[in-house]
Amino acid sequence: MGSISRRIEGRYLTFSISHEEYGVEIHRIREIISPVILEVIPGSAAHVRGVLKLRGKIVPVLDLRERFGLKDGRAQGSSCIVTVLAKGWNGPFLLGFLVDGIREVVEVRDEDLEKDLTIEFLMGKATCEERKDLLLDVDKVAEREEIVKYTFGGSHEAL
């Protein structure tokens, strides 16, 4: 199967998780909310913190620190939930990422990208503002999850 070329250039919201900086395409971001009490899903994976109800939609929330195996404790006091739009089997759905803190919006250009990076969940690595940002592939994070079964019993409402 051949690979499909994907445009990585563009604007990214960057945030911190542990001591790493990550970015998500700005057009995927729906909103940033302060931490809330989540409804726990019995029997879910350790990185699925629970679900929240956001304007009538059920949004699964992932602890990316736990998901990526970053073992230096839980999220800090400045943590927040970044809701993103992911592609699912039945159309787009909302997914929440628990992160340590928001950094800024950066512009990623082709010359900022590290070439030939093949790490699961990442579209690439960019040098922006003299720091390295790991660019998350939201769809790969979502497709590898069992979270689909937590949202309305496996079905999604179109957004």
LUMTI-753868 format. One record per residue: chain; x, y, z of N, C-alpha, C in turn; residue in three letters; residue number from 1. Coordinates in steps of 0.001 Angstrom, whole numbers, plus 500000, padded with zeros to 6 digits. Each point is the difference from the previous one (the first is absolute). Example, Ala and Ser with C-alpha at 12.3 -4.5 7.8 and 13.67 -1.06 7.14 Angstrom:
BEGIN
 chain    n_x    n_y    n_z   ca_x   ca_y   ca_z    c_x    c_y    c_z res   n
     A 513190 494310 507800 499110 501190 500000 500900 501200 500000 ALA   1
     A 499650 501050 499280 500820 501190 500060 499230 501090 500730 SER   2
//
This chain:
BEGIN
 chain    n_x    n_y    n_z   ca_x   ca_y   ca_z    c_x    c_y    c_z res   n
     A 500852 498828 500000 499148 501172 500000 500896 501233 500000 MET   1
     A 499789 500918 499076 500810 501214 499916 499586 501002 501058 GLY   2
     A 500923 500899 500329 499669 501006 501006 499398 501225 499316 SER   3
     A 499140 500665 500703 499350 501199 499478 500730 501201 500557 ILE   4
     A 500388 500897 499125 500681 501206 500441 499005 500880 500753 SER   5
     A 500440 500544 501100 499116 500815 500827 500676 501337 500264 ARG   6
     A 499251 501030 499872 500520 501341 500260 500101 500203 501509 ARG   7
     A 501178 500367 500464 500224 500195 501422 500149 501479 500327 ILE   8
     A 500364 500782 499020 500153 501435 500242 498687 500598 500481 GLU   9
     A 500100 501037 500822 498796 500684 500460 500147 500476 501428 GLY  10
     A 498868 500384 500577 499985 500515 501367 499644 498881 500977 ARG  11
     A 500685 499981 501131 499829 498974 501024 499855 500650 501368 TYR  12
     A 499077 499470 500798 499933 500365 501404 500992 499095 500712 LEU  13
     A 500928 500595 500755 500978 499193 500715 499656 499968 501486 THR  14
     A 500328 498877 500609 499729 499798 501420 501073 499078 500565 PHE  15
     A 500105 499999 501324 501016 499171 500651 499356 498782 500653 SER  16
     A 500758 498916 499941 499663 498774 500708 501330 499509 500555 ILE  17
     A 500082 499924 501313 501257 499660 500647 501015 501064 499603 SER  18
     A 501136 499605 499486 501019 500979 499601 500099 500112 498489 HIS  19
     A 498964 499581 499294 499972 500037 498540 498987 501024 499524 GLU  20
     A 500223 500511 498802 499065 500930 499360 499348 499278 498817 GLU  21
     A 498682 500075 499927 499236 499367 498939 499181 501056 499282 TYR  22
     A 499586 499684 498776 499153 500899 499246 498910 499242 499273 GLY  23
     A 498845 500664 499854 498867 499455 499244 499574 501065 499006 VAL  24
     A 499668 499567 498787 499548 500927 498967 498872 500868 500546 GLU  25
     A 500128 501296 499807 499058 500947 500596 498569 499767 499513 ILE  26
     A 499821 499561 498752 498638 499770 499510 499330 498794 500665 HIS  27
     A 500760 499167 500715 499434 498860 500728 499500 500383 501391 ARG  28
     A 500491 501120 500533 499671 500418 501361 498573 500546 500034 ILE  29
     A 499219 499532 500960 498647 500516 500164 499937 500961 501177 ARG  30
     A 500595 499625 501122 500063 500923 501125 500964 499483 501055 GLU  31
     A 500341 500893 500910 500874 499685 501125 499184 500277 501252 ILE  32
     A 499893 499002 500871 499206 500179 501210 500833 499637 501228 ILE  33
     A 499676 500629 501104 500692 499662 501240 499554 498613 500440 SER  34
     A 500834 499348 500798 499652 498637 500429 498637 499962 500692 PRO  35
     A 499289 498939 499736 498683 499786 500586 499964 498585 500569 VAL  36
     A 498986 499722 500774 499830 498639 500508 499469 499153 498852 ILE  37
     A 500702 498929 499725 499641 499122 498893 499235 498791 500518 LEU  38
     A 499113 499491 499163 499320 498747 500325 500944 498863 499634 GLU  39
     A 500362 499194 500973 500942 498904 499807 499309 498858 499273 VAL  40
     A 500737 499376 499078 499485 498853 499253 500587 498735 500632 ILE  41
     A 499202 499205 500683 500525 498777 500621 500634 499080 498950 PRO  42
     A 501170 499481 500321 500684 499064 499116 500740 500635 498841 GLY  43
     A 500069 501335 499954 500704 500650 498891 501511 499964 500233 SER  44
     A 500750 500252 498954 501455 500051 500086 500416 501120 500952 ALA  45
     A 501186 499882 500592 500482 500974 500986 500079 501412 499439 ALA  46
     A 500257 500134 498709 500140 501334 499409 498665 500631 499608 HIS  47
     A 498907 499249 500083 498675 500570 499757 499501 500503 501351 VAL  48
     A 500088 501305 500199 499668 500580 501307 498502 499994 500265 ARG  49
     A 499204 499958 498941 498554 500001 500150 499362 500745 498853 GLY  50
     A 498753 500393 500198 499279 500762 498978 499416 501244 500644 VAL  51
     A 499791 501010 499181 499305 501196 500453 498883 500282 499026 LEU  52
     A 498987 500668 500489 498874 500367 499149 500179 501467 499648 LYS  53
     A 500087 500271 498713 500268 501342 499508 498917 500370 498997 LEU  54
     A 499100 500869 500409 498883 500437 499160 499268 498818 499363 ARG  55
     A 499687 499014 500823 499210 498867 499555 500783 498890 499321 GLY  56
     A 501299 500150 499853 500829 498959 499383 500870 499348 501067 LYS  57
     A 500193 498706 499881 500885 499271 500900 501409 500058 499410 ILE  58
     A 500966 500489 500798 501376 500181 499525 500940 499151 500854 VAL  59
     A 500604 498955 499427 500996 499231 500747 501252 500858 500200 PRO  60
     A 500615 499885 501183 501187 500789 500316 501164 499059 500267 VAL  61
     A 501085 500214 499261 501216 499200 500149 501057 500781 500750 LEU  62
     A 500692 499327 500905 501156 500569 500671 501208 499651 499133 ASP  63
     A 500473 500973 499219 501098 499721 499070 501293 499649 500722 LEU  64
     A 500184 500516 501205 501183 499645 500793 500020 498482 500220 ARG  65
     A 498868 499464 500403 499869 498561 500237 500071 499227 498686 GLU  66
     A 499333 500511 498966 499951 499312 498703 501370 499835 499375 ARG  67
     A 500858 501026 500164 501328 499954 499397 501062 499442 500938 PHE  68
     A 499583 499529 501181 500935 499370 500923 500954 500962 500681 GLY  69
     A 499576 501238 500199 500833 500992 500683 499753 499835 501496 LEU  70
     A 500958 499498 500721 499793 499527 501365 500344 501000 501094 LYS  71
     A 499996 501284 499727 500386 500947 501045 498806 500657 500681 ASP  72
     A 498987 499224 500294 498883 500505 500793 498819 500459 499172 GLY  73
     A 498982 500465 500706 498773 500470 499373 500124 501434 499545 ARG  74
     A 498999 500440 499281 499961 501370 499502 500047 500995 501160 ALA  75
     A 500568 501154 499728 500202 501027 501018 498793 500919 500118 GLN  76
     A 500116 501015 500858 498910 500925 500270 499538 500803 498805 GLY  77
     A 500857 500229 499003 499609 500777 498821 499436 499114 498897 SER  78
     A 499653 498770 500341 499513 499067 498988 498639 500447 499459 SER  79
     A 499711 499521 498799 498723 500297 499365 499673 498878 499023 CYS  80
     A 498800 500066 499460 499568 499017 499012 499868 500714 498658 ILE  81
     A 500675 499468 499006 499919 500531 498640 499083 499062 499225 VAL  82
     A 498874 500512 499515 499108 499159 499210 500359 500157 498526 THR  83
     A 500102 498862 499323 500414 499972 498602 498987 499202 499189 VAL  84
     A 499983 500256 498717 499136 499263 499084 500820 498890 499357 LEU  85
     A 499551 498762 500183 500685 498830 499444 499084 499306 499007 ALA  86
     A 500608 499234 499095 499222 499220 499041 499710 498634 500596 LYS  87
     A 498742 499584 499932 499603 498692 500499 499341 499186 498903 GLY  88
     A 499632 498781 500340 499357 499112 499030 498686 500570 499505 TRP  89
     A 499266 500651 500877 498691 500535 499643 500009 501502 499820 ASN  90
     A 501162 500557 499688 500109 501438 499817 500810 500654 501103 GLY  91
     A 500112 501310 499954 500827 500710 500988 499380 499964 501392 PRO  92
     A 500875 500022 501003 499545 500043 501383 500981 500797 500843 PHE  93
     A 499523 500455 501142 500845 500766 500924 500748 499055 500927 LEU  94
     A 501225 500401 500300 500882 499254 500880 500727 501022 500853 LEU  95
     A 500150 499735 501286 500700 500925 500886 501378 499485 500359 GLY  96
     A 500969 500898 500046 501352 499677 500434 500281 500771 501279 PHE  97
     A 500338 499304 501072 500421 500654 501228 501473 500353 499832 LEU  98
     A 500326 501280 500105 501371 500472 499798 500419 500838 501209 VAL  99
     A 501309 500191 500141 500530 500747 501145 499792 501493 499879 ASP 100
     A 500042 500527 498794 499821 501430 499816 500114 500389 498542 GLY 101
     A 499349 501092 499657 500024 500519 498626 501214 500899 499841 ILE 102
     A 500677 499891 498861 501151 500853 499723 499583 501175 499112 ARG 103
     A 499827 499720 498696 499705 501064 499052 499594 499390 498668 GLU 104
     A 499627 500852 499070 499751 499573 498629 501264 500324 499205 VAL 105
     A 500499 499000 499263 501202 500197 499197 499699 499699 498542 VAL 106
     A 500769 500602 499127 499929 499741 498561 501119 499026 499659 GLU 107
     A 499645 498838 499446 500989 499000 499604 500180 500081 498488 VAL 108
     A 501229 500197 499587 500340 500041 498575 500788 498742 499648 ARG 109
     A 500059 499688 498731 500686 498799 499542 501445 499960 500491 ASP 110
     A 500670 501133 499999 501403 500022 500427 500163 499783 501510 GLU 111
     A 498906 500083 500772 500050 499752 501446 499928 498516 500339 ASP 112
     A 499595 499170 499034 499706 498590 500253 501236 499126 499949 LEU 113
     A 500037 499035 500909 501023 498969 499971 499510 498924 499038 GLU 114
     A 500819 499671 499063 499601 499038 498967 500143 498563 500493 LYS 115
     A 499272 499106 499361 500093 498560 500243 499750 499602 501449 ASP 116
     A 499041 500605 500626 499629 499647 501363 498819 499045 499939 LEU 117
     A 500181 498811 500508 498915 499017 499990 499775 499487 501418 THR 118
     A 499269 500761 500770 499649 499621 501365 498485 499945 500074 ILE 119
     A 499500 498940 500605 498559 499828 500137 499377 501232 500646 GLU 120
     A 498830 500383 499531 499212 501135 500477 500529 501360 499562 PHE 121
     A 501132 500070 499319 500558 501295 499625 499979 500201 498494 LEU 122
     A 499703 501243 499593 500101 500378 498592 501413 500476 499707 MET 123
     A 500680 500500 501012 501342 500503 499809 500505 500713 501230 GLY 124
     A 501191 500549 499839 500651 500765 501061 500477 501294 499372 LYS 125
     A 499689 501108 500637 500348 501299 499438 500797 500816 501011 ALA 126
     A 500912 500800 499500 500717 500950 500842 499329 501349 499822 THR 127
     A 499347 500454 501073 499286 501276 499985 500434 500798 501214 CYS 128
     A 500331 501265 499777 500381 500862 501128 501134 499372 500811 GLU 129
     A 500935 499353 499327 501185 499370 500605 499676 498857 500957 GLU 130
     A 498864 499351 499814 499696 498804 500767 499390 498966 499063 ARG 131
     A 500040 498766 500409 499452 498901 499206 498550 499749 500394 LYS 132
     A 499120 499990 499020 498593 499679 500214 499693 498694 499281 ASP 133
     A 499397 499055 500716 499572 498739 499414 498572 500197 499505 LEU 134
     A 499781 499810 498704 498701 500281 499386 499139 498738 500019 LEU 135
     A 498948 500027 500807 499135 498831 500174 499113 499762 498789 LEU 136
     A 499830 498745 499659 499035 499588 498999 498745 499577 500756 ASP 137
     A 499054 500901 500101 498779 499782 500786 499277 498735 499554 VAL 138
     A 499937 499765 498704 499266 498837 499503 500672 498690 500412 ASP 139
     A 501324 499967 500042 500686 498778 500434 499793 499760 501490 LYS 140
     A 500012 501052 500790 499713 499841 501429 498592 499435 500160 VAL 141
     A 499043 500541 499259 498602 499575 500109 499774 498593 499474 ALA 142
     A 500631 499638 498899 499728 498685 499400 500559 498857 500823 GLU 143
     A 501003 500250 500784 500616 498950 500797 499285 499772 501322 ARG 144
     A 498962 500748 500239 499311 499942 501289 498765 499116 499943 GLU 145
     A 499655 499526 501147 498735 499300 500157 498909 500962 500422 GLU 146
     A 500262 501316 499879 499058 501012 500467 498720 500043 499192 ILE 147
     A 500024 499484 498788 498796 500047 499171 498827 499356 500724 VAL 148
     A 500246 498912 500714 498907 499315 500680 499460 500780 501189 LYS 149
     A 500732 501022 500455 499540 500777 501143 499068 501131 499593 TYR 150
     A 499974 500357 498736 499171 501136 499589 498723 499465 499378 THR 151
     A 498939 500142 500726 498677 499561 499552 500008 498538 499581 PHE 152
     A 500733 499150 500734 500003 498563 499730 500648 499643 498688 GLY 153
     A 500896 500849 499481 500721 499667 498787 499599 500822 498803 GLY 154
     A 498981 500814 500126 499627 500843 498862 500274 501456 500339 SER 155
     A 500189 500794 498992 500286 501421 500182 498939 500830 499297 HIS 156
     A 499699 501118 500578 499157 500961 499290 500908 500820 499111 GLU 157
     A 499584 500305 498823 500797 500866 499131 500069 501371 500631 ALA 158
     A 501169 500617 499884 500180 501317 500606 499796 501095 498992 LEU 159
//
